[in-house]
Amino acid sequence: MDRRQKKTREAILQAFARLLPQKSYHKITVQDIIDAADVGRTTFYAHFETKDDLLKELCQELFAHIIDTAMDCTHTHGLYSDTDAPNSVFLHLLLHLQENDRNILGLLSCESSEIFLRYFKDSLQELIRVQLISRRKEQILNETSVVEKIALQKQTPVPEDFLINHISGSFVEMVLWWLKGGQKQTPEELDHYFEAVISGIL
């Protein structure tokens, strides 16, 4: 894709992102999008087959950045370019949300928020699997005695996918609660609350 095509594609994505806080996703038409982006219908369809494809790409763009940087412990975004990245992956996510790049908070609280919250939850699951569940398993294996390991094996295990779904759902609900409450808590406070809730689960 050449520079001009990338610029056009980005203009469509930005126009769509501007429309979403103003109007329900289901009421936004392709005509609304091409008018806002100032492109032709043929140009729109050259980049996106449907409005749903556009939504999927927007969500991937929005969430991929914060998820990918949270996976990268060496990441030094402008948020903490002068300090070390936070140890908590959840604090890292909350700091990115607070920065509100590309109006992500507006989209998570707009009339069509359920769509974005679902994509957000799905995006979180691999991060939780890698950063939390796998590391916790490794820690337990390293710290547990032989007798304790035998006892643990006899317990009925909670399926990993159930645990990941539960934690990702809880995090998304916390973010939604935070937004509805006017973001009165700092990301550090929210991280502390969330850690207190999930530590018992893990």
TORZA-723009 format. One line per 3 residues: number of its first residue (from 1); their letters; for each residue z, x negated, y of N, C-alpha, C. Coordinates in pm, 1 decimal, padded with zeros to 6 digits. Atoms other than C-alpha are relative to their C-alpha. Layout:
<nodes>
NUM = A = Z/X/Y/Z/X/Y/Z/X/Y; ...
</nodes>
This chain:
<nodes>
1 = MDR = 00000.0/-00083.9/-00118.9/00000.0/00000.0/00000.0/00000.0/-00088.4/00125.3; 00007.2/00083.5/-00119.2/-00104.7/-00150.4/00334.5/00100.7/00045.0/00106.2; -00100.4/-00025.6/-00103.9/00105.4/-00156.7/00652.5/-00016.1/00138.8/00063.0
4 = RQK = 00025.8/-00129.5/-00062.8/-00060.3/00152.4/00801.5/00045.6/00114.7/-00090.7; -00042.7/-00102.9/00096.1/00000.6/00355.7/00485.1/00152.6/00007.5/-00008.8; -00147.3/00002.7/00002.6/00364.5/00243.1/00474.3/00058.0/00068.3/00123.2
7 = KTR = -00046.7/-00060.4/-00125.2/00406.5/00345.8/00838.2/-00013.9/00152.4/-00004.0; 00023.8/-00144.2/00012.3/00258.4/00690.7/00767.0/00100.3/00062.4/-00095.6; -00096.0/-00050.8/00099.3/00475.5/00737.6/00458.8/00139.9/00007.9/00059.8
10 = EAI = -00131.5/00002.4/-00063.8/00785.2/00640.6/00657.0/00011.3/00110.1/00105.5; -00000.8/-00106.3/-00101.2/00688.1/00882.9/00936.8/00023.1/00136.5/-00064.6; -00019.1/-00126.6/00072.5/00670.8/01168.0/00683.1/00145.2/00012.9/-00045.7
13 = LQA = -00140.0/-00001.7/00046.3/01010.8/01074.4/00534.6/00096.4/00024.3/00115.8; -00088.2/-00016.2/-00116.0/01172.0/01050.2/00878.8/-00008.2/00141.2/00056.6; 00017.8/-00136.5/-00050.6/01023.5/01382.4/00992.4/00074.1/00099.1/-00090.0
16 = FAR = -00067.7/-00086.2/00096.9/01154.3/01548.2/00675.8/00151.8/-00009.0/00016.2; -00144.5/00021.6/-00017.5/01500.6/01395.0/00724.8/00050.5/00066.2/00128.6; -00039.5/-00065.2/-00126.0/01507.1/01530.2/01084.5/00002.7/00151.6/-00014.1
19 = LLP = 00007.8/-00145.9/00017.1/01413.3/01880.9/00971.2/00115.9/00056.0/-00082.6; -00099.5/-00051.1/00095.5/01675.1/01909.1/00695.5/00130.7/00047.6/00063.0; -00123.2/-00053.0/-00060.8/01985.8/01939.6/00918.0/-00023.8/00126.7/00084.1
22 = QKS = 00031.6/-00113.7/-00086.2/01803.6/02206.7/01122.7/-00036.4/00126.2/-00078.2; 00057.3/-00111.4/00074.7/01664.2/02425.3/00846.3/00024.2/-00019.4/-00149.1; -00019.1/00008.8/00144.4/01728.8/02506.0/00480.3/-00122.4/-00063.1/-00066.8
25 = YHK = 00109.0/00067.2/00072.9/01523.7/02292.9/00239.9/-00102.8/00101.4/-00050.1; 00089.2/-00099.8/00058.6/01380.6/02605.8/00078.1/-00086.4/00070.5/00104.5; 00077.1/-00064.1/-00106.7/01259.9/02736.1/00416.0/-00094.0/-00097.2/00072.0
28 = ITV = 00088.6/00099.5/-00061.4/01093.4/02409.8/00522.1/-00133.7/00001.7/-00074.8; 00133.5/-00001.2/00060.5/00718.1/02425.5/00460.8/-00067.0/-00136.8/00017.5; 00078.0/00123.3/-00016.5/00469.4/02142.7/00416.7/-00057.6/-00004.5/00141.4
31 = QDI = 00053.1/-00005.6/-00136.7/00320.9/02261.2/00747.4/00104.8/-00046.9/00100.4; -00108.7/00046.9/-00087.8/00660.3/02208.0/00916.8/00007.9/-00152.2/-00001.6; -00013.6/00145.8/00016.1/00671.2/01853.5/00779.8/-00116.3/-00073.5/00066.0
34 = IDA = 00114.5/00072.0/-00056.6/00317.9/01754.5/00878.1/-00005.7/00015.6/00152.3; -00007.1/-00017.0/-00145.9/00368.5/01901.7/01226.2/00100.6/-00098.1/00059.9; -00105.7/00089.2/-00050.1/00690.7/01703.3/01271.1/-00040.7/-00146.7/-00011.3
37 = ADV = 00043.0/00139.2/00021.8/00530.6/01384.6/01133.5/-00129.3/-00032.5/00074.4; 00128.0/00016.0/-00069.7/00206.4/01441.5/01327.6/-00104.8/-00066.8/-00089.7; 00102.8/00047.0/00093.8/-00012.3/01382.7/01021.9/-00076.0/00121.1/-00052.6
40 = GRT = 00078.5/-00108.1/00057.5/-00280.3/01588.4/00851.7/00048.3/00037.5/-00138.7; -00038.7/-00047.8/00133.3/-00234.3/01791.7/00534.3/-00052.2/-00093.0/-00109.5; 00058.4/00091.5/00099.1/-00467.0/01560.2/00340.7/00081.0/-00129.2/-00007.6
43 = TFY = -00081.9/00122.7/-00003.7/-00260.3/01261.3/00453.9/00132.2/00022.0/-00071.9; -00126.7/-00030.8/00068.0/00061.1/01429.6/00337.7/-00019.3/-00006.2/-00150.8; 00020.6/-00007.5/00145.3/-00082.1/01499.7/-00007.3/-00050.7/-00131.5/-00059.5
46 = AHF = 00037.1/00133.5/00048.2/-00217.5/01146.3/-00032.1/00124.6/-00081.9/-00035.0; -00125.6/00072.3/00022.8/00145.0/01029.2/-00027.3/00096.0/00074.9/-00093.1; -00094.4/-00080.2/00078.6/00337.9/01316.6/-00190.4/-00072.0/00120.7/-00059.1
49 = ETK = 00067.0/-00113.0/00065.5/00213.9/01570.7/-00444.8/00063.2/00132.9/00040.4; -00070.9/-00123.1/-00034.3/00481.2/01826.7/-00354.8/00115.6/-00031.6/00095.3; -00117.8/00014.6/-00084.8/00772.5/01885.2/-00120.9/00117.9/-00053.9/-00082.4
52 = DDL = -00106.5/00049.8/00088.3/01003.2/01820.7/-00419.0/-00010.3/-00150.9/-00021.5; 00019.2/00145.0/00013.7/00849.9/01474.2/-00463.4/00049.4/-00072.5/00124.6; -00046.8/00057.0/-00126.1/00921.4/01405.9/-00097.3/00152.7/-00002.7/00002.9
55 = LKE = -00146.2/-00006.9/00005.1/01281.9/01518.8/-00143.4/00056.2/-00107.5/-00092.3; -00047.3/00099.7/00097.2/01324.5/01297.0/-00449.7/-00006.4/-00140.6/00059.4; 00013.4/00133.7/-00058.2/01194.4/00990.2/-00264.7/00100.2/-00021.3/00112.7
58 = LCQ = -00097.4/00011.6/-00108.8/01412.6/01059.6/00038.0/00138.7/-00028.9/-00055.9; -00131.1/00020.4/00062.2/01720.8/01083.1/-00183.7/00011.3/-00139.4/-00060.9; -00002.1/00134.1/00058.8/01628.3/00764.8/-00369.3/00015.7/-00106.0/00108.1
61 = ELF = -00011.6/00094.8/-00111.5/01586.4/00582.0/-00038.3/00141.1/00001.2/00058.1; -00132.2/-00013.5/-00061.2/01912.8/00716.2/00101.6/00108.4/-00064.9/-00084.6; -00109.9/00042.3/00085.5/02128.1/00639.2/-00198.3/-00020.1/-00135.7/-00065.6
64 = AHI = 00025.0/00128.0/00066.4/01957.4/00334.3/-00348.1/00061.2/-00115.8/00077.2; -00052.1/00110.8/-00080.7/02061.4/00113.2/-00056.9/00151.1/-00015.6/-00018.2; -00146.1/00013.0/00009.2/02431.9/00193.3/-00069.1/00045.8/-00028.8/-00142.4
67 = IDT = -00037.3/00026.1/00139.3/02444.3/00193.3/-00449.3/-00031.8/-00145.1/-00037.6; 00040.0/00137.0/00033.9/02251.9/-00133.8/-00485.0/00089.1/-00104.2/00065.4; -00084.3/00098.4/-00067.2/02463.0/-00313.6/-00226.2/00142.9/00003.3/-00053.7
70 = AMD = -00133.1/-00007.9/00061.8/02783.1/-00186.0/-00386.9/00001.8/-00073.5/-00133.9; 00011.1/00071.9/00128.2/02658.9/-00332.1/-00717.9/00001.7/-00150.9/00022.1; 00010.4/00142.3/-00031.4/02607.3/-00667.1/-00545.4/00125.1/-00045.9/00073.0
73 = CTH = -00128.0/00042.0/-00058.3/02948.3/-00820.2/-00484.0/-00016.9/-00102.6/00112.1; 00020.9/00102.0/-00103.0/02795.1/-01092.0/-00264.2/-00060.6/00059.1/00126.9; 00066.3/-00064.0/-00114.4/02639.9/-00838.0/-00025.9/00085.3/-00010.9/00126.0
76 = THG = -00072.2/00010.3/-00127.8/02736.5/-00903.1/00337.3/-00076.2/00076.2/00106.3; 00064.7/-00089.5/-00096.3/02604.8/-00607.5/00530.5/00067.3/-00016.0/00135.3; -00058.4/00005.3/-00133.7/02669.6/-00576.3/00903.6/00139.5/00058.5/00005.9
79 = LYS = -00132.6/-00061.4/00003.1/02972.9/-00370.4/00810.5/00111.3/-00103.5/-00008.8; -00101.2/00103.4/00015.0/03159.9/-00683.3/00709.9/-00065.6/-00136.4/-00009.8; 00069.1/00128.9/-00000.1/02937.8/-00976.1/00794.8/00095.7/-00114.8/00032.2
82 = DTD = -00097.4/00103.5/-00035.9/03243.3/-01162.9/00930.3/00114.6/-00011.1/-00100.5; -00108.4/00000.5/00098.4/03467.5/-01084.2/00633.8/-00059.2/00016.1/-00139.3; 00045.0/-00020.2/00136.6/03449.1/-01059.4/00256.7/-00025.8/00148.8/-00024.6
85 = APN = 00023.9/-00138.8/00039.6/03304.9/-00742.8/00103.8/00125.9/00051.8/-00069.6; -00121.8/-00054.3/00062.6/03582.6/-00507.5/-00014.7/-00006.1/-00008.8/-00152.3; -00006.3/00008.2/00145.5/03700.3/-00542.9/-00374.2/-00034.2/00133.9/-00064.3
88 = SVF = 00022.8/-00132.8/00055.3/03684.8/-00166.8/-00430.5/-00143.5/00044.2/00024.1; 00136.9/-00048.4/-00012.5/03335.5/-00039.5/-00502.3/-00002.4/00132.4/00075.1; -00005.4/-00129.0/-00069.0/03445.1/00299.8/-00370.8/00020.8/-00018.8/00149.8
91 = LHL = -00016.3/00029.6/-00142.8/03562.0/00153.5/-00040.3/-00133.5/-00046.6/00058.2; 00131.7/00047.0/-00042.9/03224.4/-00020.7/-00014.2/-00091.3/00120.0/00028.6; 00081.7/-00120.0/-00018.3/03048.8/00314.5/-00058.9/00043.8/00079.8/00122.7
94 = LLH = -00052.5/-00077.8/-00112.5/03275.6/00489.0/00191.8/-00030.9/-00064.8/00134.2; 00033.9/00070.4/-00123.9/03216.0/00221.5/00454.6/-00147.5/00020.5/00035.6; 00141.9/-00025.5/-00024.1/02841.1/00265.9/00413.8/-00022.2/00143.3/00048.3
97 = LQE = 00012.7/-00139.7/-00043.0/02877.0/00642.3/00444.8/00046.9/00017.0/00143.6; -00053.8/-00009.4/-00135.9/03088.1/00603.9/00757.4/-00099.8/-00054.3/00102.3; 00100.5/00056.4/-00089.6/02812.9/00389.7/00911.5/-00110.9/00101.7/00029.6
100 = NDR = 00091.9/-00113.1/-00018.1/02589.8/00699.0/00865.8/-00144.2/-00043.0/00025.6; 00138.9/00044.1/-00011.1/02263.0/00511.4/00830.3/-00093.0/00113.7/-00042.8; 00100.4/-00103.7/00027.5/01966.1/00752.3/00838.7/00061.6/00139.2/-00009.1
103 = NIL = -00065.6/-00131.4/-00006.3/02201.3/01044.8/00911.4/00038.2/00052.5/-00139.0; -00034.7/-00042.0/00135.8/02319.5/01050.9/00550.5/00113.2/00102.8/-00000.2; -00110.3/-00095.6/-00004.0/02639.0/01237.1/00647.6/-00047.8/00137.9/00044.4
106 = GLL = 00057.8/-00127.1/-00042.7/02436.3/01503.8/00826.3/-00067.4/00071.0/-00115.6; 00068.7/-00059.1/00114.6/02231.5/01558.3/00511.7/00098.9/00046.4/-00107.0; -00100.6/-00038.9/00099.7/02540.2/01569.6/00288.2/00079.4/00122.8/00042.3
109 = SCE = -00075.6/-00116.5/-00047.6/02688.1/01844.8/00506.8/-00090.5/00109.4/00057.4; 00091.5/-00100.0/-00055.2/02373.3/02040.1/00603.9/-00010.0/00120.5/-00093.8; 00013.6/-00122.6/00078.2/02268.1/02380.8/00471.7/-00050.4/-00027.4/-00141.6
112 = SSE = 00054.8/00037.3/00131.2/02086.1/02209.9/00183.3/00082.0/-00108.4/-00068.2; -00083.2/00111.5/00047.1/02377.3/01978.3/00106.6/00013.1/-00007.9/-00151.4; -00020.0/00002.8/00144.9/02406.3/02083.7/-00259.4/-00106.1/-00085.8/-00069.1
115 = IFL = 00107.5/00082.3/00057.1/02072.1/01911.9/-00329.3/00035.5/-00147.5/00012.0; -00031.7/00140.6/-00024.4/02185.3/01583.5/-00174.3/00126.2/-00042.3/-00073.6; -00122.7/00031.8/00073.2/02530.3/01599.1/-00330.7/-00029.7/-00021.3/-00148.4
118 = RYF = 00037.4/00016.7/00141.4/02370.7/01639.0/-00673.6/-00069.2/-00134.5/-00022.2; 00067.7/00130.1/00010.4/02140.1/01340.1/-00618.3/00100.4/-00114.5/00017.2; -00101.3/00102.6/-00026.2/02435.2/01141.6/-00482.6/00084.5/-00022.8/-00125.3
121 = KDS = -00080.6/00009.5/00122.3/02641.9/01218.5/-00791.8/-00077.6/-00072.1/-00110.3; 00082.8/00064.8/00102.3/02354.4/01117.4/-01021.8/-00015.1/-00149.8/00028.4; 00014.8/00140.9/-00039.0/02309.1/00792.5/-00826.2/00126.4/-00079.7/-00028.5
124 = LQE = -00128.3/00067.4/00019.8/02678.4/00709.7/-00860.7/00027.8/-00035.6/-00145.8; -00042.7/00011.2/00139.4/02687.7/00736.4/-01237.3/-00023.1/-00138.6/-00060.9; 00025.6/00133.2/00055.2/02524.5/00403.8/-01324.6/00093.7/-00103.7/00062.5
127 = LIR = -00093.5/00089.6/-00069.1/02737.4/00227.5/-01064.1/00137.9/00006.7/-00065.2; -00131.9/-00018.3/00062.1/03054.1/00373.4/-01218.2/00000.5/-00057.1/-00141.3; 00009.1/00053.9/00136.5/02936.1/00283.7/-01567.9/00013.3/-00152.3/-00000.7
130 = VQL = 00002.5/00146.5/-00003.9/02875.6/-00080.2/-01474.4/00126.4/-00057.8/00062.0; -00106.6/00060.6/-00078.6/03144.7/-00146.2/-01216.9/00140.3/00039.2/-00044.6; -00133.9/-00049.3/00027.5/03432.7/00059.0/-01348.6/00029.3/00007.5/-00148.7
133 = ISR = -00028.7/-00025.8/00141.0/03410.8/00168.7/-01710.1/-00014.4/-00127.2/-00083.9; 00023.4/00120.4/00081.2/03261.2/-00148.8/-01861.0/00103.8/-00106.9/00027.7; -00099.8/00101.9/-00035.3/03495.8/-00377.8/-01669.1/00139.1/00038.4/-00049.4
136 = RKE = -00131.4/-00046.4/00046.7/03796.2/-00162.7/-01759.2/00013.5/-00022.2/-00150.7; -00002.4/00022.5/00145.7/03705.2/-00179.0/-02128.8/00026.1/-00146.4/-00031.4; -00015.0/00144.4/00020.4/03676.4/-00555.7/-02109.6/00142.2/-00044.9/00031.7
139 = QIL = -00136.7/00034.9/-00039.9/04011.8/-00581.3/-01930.1/00100.7/00043.6/-00106.0; -00090.8/-00051.7/00102.9/04184.4/-00364.9/-02191.9/-00006.5/-00088.2/-00125.2; 00015.8/00084.3/00118.8/04039.8/-00574.1/-02475.0/00065.1/-00136.4/00018.0
142 = NET = -00056.8/00131.9/-00027.8/04153.8/-00896.3/-02309.8/00152.2/00002.0/00008.3; -00144.5/-00005.3/-00026.2/04506.5/-00774.9/-02227.4/00081.5/00063.9/-00111.7; -00071.3/-00077.5/00101.4/04592.0/-00565.3/-02532.8/00026.6/-00083.8/-00125.8
145 = SVV = -00036.0/00071.4/00124.2/04773.9/-00703.6/-02837.0/-00070.4/00065.4/-00118.6; 00064.3/-00050.9/00122.7/04640.5/-00654.2/-03191.8/00060.3/00134.8/-00039.9; -00069.1/-00124.2/00038.3/04903.0/-00383.7/-03265.8/-00042.5/00114.5/00092.7
148 = EKI = 00038.2/-00103.1/-00097.6/04817.2/-00196.4/-02944.6/-00145.6/00042.2/-00018.5; 00141.5/-00032.0/00024.3/04443.5/-00217.1/-03023.3/-00013.8/00095.3/-00117.7; 00003.6/-00087.8/00118.3/04503.1/-00056.6/-03363.8/00046.2/00139.7/00039.0
151 = ALQ = -00052.2/-00129.7/-00045.1/04708.3/00219.9/-03198.9/-00103.4/00072.4/00086.6; 00101.7/-00058.5/-00088.0/04434.7/00276.8/-02937.9/-00117.5/00056.2/-00080.4; 00111.6/-00044.8/00082.7/04168.9/00307.9/-03209.4/00030.5/00132.3/-00068.9
154 = KQT = -00039.3/-00123.5/00068.2/04367.6/00592.3/-03369.6/00002.3/00119.5/00095.9; 00000.3/-00108.0/-00098.4/04372.2/00792.6/-03045.2/-00139.1/00062.6/00008.8; 00128.6/-00066.3/-00020.7/04102.3/01049.8/-02976.2/-00057.2/-00048.8/00132.1
157 = PVP = 00053.6/00055.1/-00124.2/03877.3/00875.3/-02723.6/-00068.1/00107.2/00086.0; 00073.5/-00086.4/-00092.3/03742.6/01048.4/-02414.7/-00141.4/-00056.6/00006.8; 00138.0/00053.0/-00004.0/03360.6/01020.6/-02427.8/-00030.4/-00064.0/00135.6
160 = EDF = 00028.9/00074.4/-00122.6/03231.4/00769.7/-02175.2/-00079.6/00083.5/00100.2; 00082.3/-00078.3/-00092.9/02970.5/01007.8/-02031.8/00081.9/00109.8/00067.3; -00090.2/-00099.2/-00059.7/03242.8/01271.1/-01976.0/00080.9/-00063.9/00113.0
163 = LIN = -00081.7/00072.0/-00097.9/03457.7/01016.3/-01792.6/-00081.4/-00034.2/00125.6; 00086.3/00036.4/-00112.2/03168.5/00895.3/-01575.4/-00035.5/00123.0/00082.8; 00033.1/-00124.5/-00070.0/03067.9/01252.1/-01490.0/00119.8/00049.1/00081.5
166 = HIS = -00122.2/-00044.9/-00066.7/03428.9/01335.0/-01399.7/00029.2/-00083.7/00125.2; -00030.7/00088.7/-00112.5/03476.5/01031.5/-01173.7/-00103.9/00015.5/00111.2; 00104.7/-00014.8/-00102.9/03139.9/01066.0/-00996.9/00011.9/00134.5/00070.0
169 = GSF = -00018.7/-00132.7/-00059.6/03200.0/01438.0/-00943.2/00119.3/00002.7/00094.2; -00120.2/00005.4/-00084.6/03547.3/01370.0/-00803.9/-00026.4/-00074.6/00130.1; 00031.1/00078.1/-00120.1/03413.2/01108.2/-00562.3/-00084.1/00082.3/00097.3
172 = VEM = 00086.4/-00083.1/-00085.1/03141.2/01341.9/-00431.7/00081.0/00112.6/00065.0; -00084.2/-00107.0/-00055.9/03394.7/01623.8/-00387.6/00092.7/-00054.0/00108.2; -00085.0/00061.4/-00102.0/03622.3/01386.0/-00196.1/-00079.2/-00023.0/00128.7
175 = VLW = 00084.7/00022.4/-00118.0/03336.7/01290.6/00038.0/-00025.8/00131.2/00071.6; 00025.0/-00131.7/-00059.1/03258.8/01658.9/00092.6/00124.9/00050.6/00072.5; -00128.0/-00038.5/-00063.0/03628.1/01729.3/00167.4/00020.2/-00076.6/00129.7
178 = WLK = -00012.5/00087.5/-00117.6/03628.8/01437.6/00412.5/-00090.2/00047.6/00113.1; 00095.2/-00046.7/-00101.2/03319.8/01566.4/00594.1/00043.9/00133.5/00060.0; -00043.0/-00132.5/-00046.9/03448.3/01924.1/00614.5/00124.2/-00009.4/00087.7
181 = GGQ = -00122.1/00018.9/-00077.3/03778.0/01795.2/00755.0/-00019.6/-00080.5/00127.0; 00027.8/00073.6/-00123.3/03606.3/01605.1/01036.3/00022.2/-00149.7/-00010.1; -00013.3/00145.1/00023.7/03643.1/01255.6/00879.1/00123.7/-00059.2/00068.9
184 = KQT = -00123.6/00045.9/-00065.0/04002.2/01219.4/00998.3/00058.6/-00123.6/-00068.6; -00054.5/00113.8/00074.6/04089.1/00968.9/00726.2/-00094.8/-00119.8/00010.2; 00083.0/00121.0/00001.1/03967.2/00609.9/00731.3/-00053.8/-00020.3/-00142.2
187 = PEE = 00047.4/00031.2/00135.0/03757.3/00482.1/00437.8/00108.2/-00066.0/-00085.2; -00108.9/00066.7/00073.4/04057.2/00266.7/00342.8/00100.7/00101.6/-00053.7; -00093.3/-00104.4/00045.5/04283.3/00573.8/00324.0/-00060.0/00079.3/-00115.2
190 = LDH = 00066.6/-00075.6/00106.2/04029.4/00765.2/00116.3/-00005.1/-00079.8/-00129.1; 00005.4/00086.9/00117.5/03989.7/00470.3/-00118.0/00135.4/-00004.5/-00069.4; -00136.2/00000.8/00055.5/04367.1/00460.3/-00163.5/00028.0/00130.7/-00074.3
193 = YFE = -00020.0/-00129.7/00065.3/04376.4/00834.7/-00242.8/-00075.0/00005.1/-00133.1; 00084.8/-00009.5/00119.0/04091.0/00803.5/-00490.2/00050.1/-00090.8/-00111.2; -00056.1/00093.5/00097.7/04240.6/00501.0/-00661.6/00122.8/00060.1/-00067.4
196 = AVI = -00121.5/-00062.0/00054.2/04568.7/00690.0/-00703.8/-00034.8/00109.2/-00101.5; 00040.0/-00109.6/00088.3/04385.8/00981.4/-00867.4/-00064.8/-00051.2/-00128.3; 00074.9/00042.4/00120.1/04156.7/00789.7/-01104.5/00071.8/-00105.0/-00082.7
199 = SGI = -00068.9/00107.0/00076.6/04399.1/00513.5/-01207.3/00062.9/00056.8/-00126.4; -00059.3/-00063.5/00117.5/04573.0/00755.3/-01443.0/-00103.9/00033.0/-00105.1; 00108.3/-00034.2/00091.9/04240.3/00857.8/-01597.6/-00043.9/-00123.7/-00077.1
202 = L = 00046.2/00123.5/00063.7/04146.6/00497.0/-01667.5/00111.8/-00073.0/-00072.7
</nodes>
